[in-house]
Amino acid sequence: MKLHTETTGCGPGLVVLHGWGLHSGIWTALLPALTRHFRVTCIDLPGHGYSDAPTAMFGLEDAAEAAAQAAPRGATWLGWSLGGQVALAVALAGADVHRLVLVATTPRFVAAPDWPCGMAAETLAGFAASLAEDHRRTVRNFLTLQLRGDRRAVPLLSMLRAVLAQRGDPRPAALAAGLDILATTDLRNRLAALRQHTLVIAGERDRLVPAEAGRRLAAGVPNGRFVPFPGAAHAPFLTHPRSFVEAVTGFARNDEAVA
């Protein structure tokens, strides 16, 4: 499974992964700031953007292996939402990852009796069922949910839809595989094995991945640090770009232990 990548800038490596239903063009507005500090490699996940969809159903480990093969060694990995779970899986698989920045990421997307900070399984199943009827509408509805709670939701939703249109629709099979990953992944018991210093960024108004999930994620990682963004929902890098870039660059370029 070969993934599409685009690399620009100079300096230490930074790999960036997008979320479900979108593609690496979501990082375009941040690239001028990020490439002043890093050599940035943007990756389109399987079946998204310019990456071909695999011929068979793929899981989290498959996506992680493909991403690791496409990325430079020794880079910091920045993953958003589903991309954050892929970045986690890459690091847990033993790939050469320097540090992790996980944005609106959770070790378990679906709620459980011992995990109240997740989406109801019935809600996610509803998205999966609607894919067969109208995958474009399903993606649009998911984008709307990502921004719910943010004061700038309306203009940001228009921007996300414009970004999505730049590379065409993600393949329905890839969308179904991504939702299955979100529905079935539970990395909580593996977090203690993570060796990398990890920065977890969460929007305090995120209704898709509650900030509490990010707080628990950071607490479960031996070298984890949690940074909440007040006023942000599921996409703090879009709503608070300056603060976001400062947090990422300060963390990724600091070779000292995380306080």
N, C-alpha and C positions, 0 to 999 in steps of 0.2 A: 504494500500500500504506500504509494509515493504521494507526498503532500506538497502543495504549492507554497513556496517561501519567497519573501522579498527582504533583502538586507540593505541597510543604509546606515550612515554615520560611522564614527570611529570611537575607539576606546574599549573598555570591558564589554563583554557580550551581554546582551539582554534579549531574551526570547519572550515574545508576547503571544498569548493565546486568547481568542475571543470566546464569547458565549454561544449558547444554542441558538440556531436560526440565523446567525449573522455571519460575518467573515472578518478578516484582518483589516479591512478598510475602516473599521470602527476606531482604529488607533490613529488615523491620518492626522487629526487635529493636534494630537499630542506629539507627533514625530519631530517637529522642529525643536521642541524643548528637550525631548529625550535624546535625540541624536547629538546634542551638544555635549552629552556625557557618556553615551554608550554607542556601540555598534549594535543596532537593533535588528533582530530577525523576526519578522511577522510570519506566522504560519496560519494557513487556512485548514481547519479541521476537516476530516473526511466528509466528502459530499457537500461541503460548504465552500462558497466562493469559487476559486479556480481549482480546488482540489477535487479529483475524481472520487466518486463513491465506490467503495469496494463492492465486489459482486456478491458477497455474502454478508449476513448480519455481523456487525462488529460490536465488541464490548469495550469497556474502559481500558483494559490491558492492551487491546489491539490498537486503540487510538494513541495510547501512551507510547507504545513501541514505535509506531510510525512517526510520531512527533519527535521522539528522541533521535531517530535516524536522520531526521531533517534538520536538526539543530546543531549549532556549534558546541563543542565540549567546553565545560567549565564556565558556562554562562549562568547568570541569574535568570530565573524563570518567573514571569509575571503572568498569572492566569486569572481570568474573570469568569465567575460563575461556573458553568460546565468546564471552561478552560482551566479554572483553578483546580477542579477535580482531576483533570488530565495531568496538570503540572505536579500535583501531589503524587499521582500514580507513577509518573516518570521518576521522581526522586525516590519513592519507596522501592522501585524496581532496581535501584542501585546505579542509575545513570550518573554521569559526571555533571552534577548540578551544584553551582556555588552557593546560591541562596534562593529562597522562595519568597515571592510576593503574591499573596492570595487575596483577591478582591471579590467581595460578595460571594464568598465560597463557604461551603459547608461540608463536613465529612459525611453527612446523611441528609439528603434533600427532603425526604418524606418523614412526616411526624410518626412517632411511636410512643407507647406509654412512658418510656424512659427518655424520650426525646421530643419534648413539646414544641421546640423551636424549628418546626418544619412544616411543609405544605401537607394538607390533607391528601391521603392517597387517592381519594375519590376525585379530587380536583385535578390531579395530574392525570388520572385515568381518563377524565373527560377530554383533556387536551389530546391524549393519544387516540381516543376514539374519533375525534373530529378531524384528525389528519386524513383519514380515508375519504371524508366527505369534501373537505376543502382545505388543503394544506396551506394555501396562501392566507386565508382568513385565520387559521390557527396560529400562524406565525405573527400576524398583526395583533391578535388578541394577547399573545404572550408578551409582545413588545409593550403593549399598553400596561399589562400587569407589572412589568419591570419598573415602570416610572411612576406607578401609583404612589401617592404620598409626597411626591416632590412638587414644589411650587412651580417649577418650570416644565411640568410634564407635557404641556401642549406643544411648545416649540421643539422640545427634545424628541417627542414622538415623530414629528414631521422630519426631523433630521435623521432619526434612525431608519425611517422608511426610505428616505432618499439614499442613505448608505447601502441599505439592503438591495436597492434596485441597481446599484452600480455593477454588480457582478452576477445578477440573475438570481433566480430562486434556488435555495438549497434543495437538494434532491430529497423527495419524500422518504425514501428508504433511510437516508442518513438522519433525517429528522426523527423518524421512528426509533432508530438506534440510539440517538441522543436522549430521547425521553426514557427509553428503557434503562439507560445508564443512570439517569437521575432517579428513576423509580427503584432501582435495585442496589445501588452503591451504598455501602456503609463502611467507612474507613476508620471509625472511631477506635477500634481495638488495635489499629496499626500505627496510630500517631506517635506513640512512645518510641517507635523505632526510627523516627525521622531524625537524621543527623544534621540537616541544614538549619541555619538560623532562618527563621520564618517571620515575615511581617504579614499580619492579617488586617486588612482594611475593610471596614463595614460602614454602610450608610445607616444612620440611626432611624431613618424612616423607611427602610427597606421592608416591604411586605412580602417579598418573594423569598428572600433568605434573611430572616430576622437577625439583627445585630447580635442577639444573644447566641446564635449559632456560631458566629465568628468569634465571639468571646470564649466560648467553650472550645472551639478549634484551637485557638492560640494557647489556652490553658493546657490542652492535651499534648502540645508539642514541647519537647524538652527545652528548646531555645526559641520559644514563641513570644511574639509581642503583638498586642492588640491595639489598633488605632481606630476609634470611631469617628465618623465625619458627621457632625450635627447638620441637620437640614437636608442631607442626601438620602436618596432612595437606593435603587439597585445599581446605579451607574455613577458612582462618585467621581470617576475620572472625567466624566462629561460635565457634571454640574460644578465641580470644584477642581478644575484642571491645575491651577497654580499650586494649591496645597497638595494635590495628589503627586505632582511631579517632585515637589520638594521632599515629600515623605519617601518616595521611591528612591530618589537619588541619594538622599541622606543615609538611607538604610543600605542600599546596594553597594555604595562606595565606601562604607565604613567597615574596615577589617577587624574592628574590635568586637568583643562580645556584646550581644544585645543586652541592654540594661533591663 
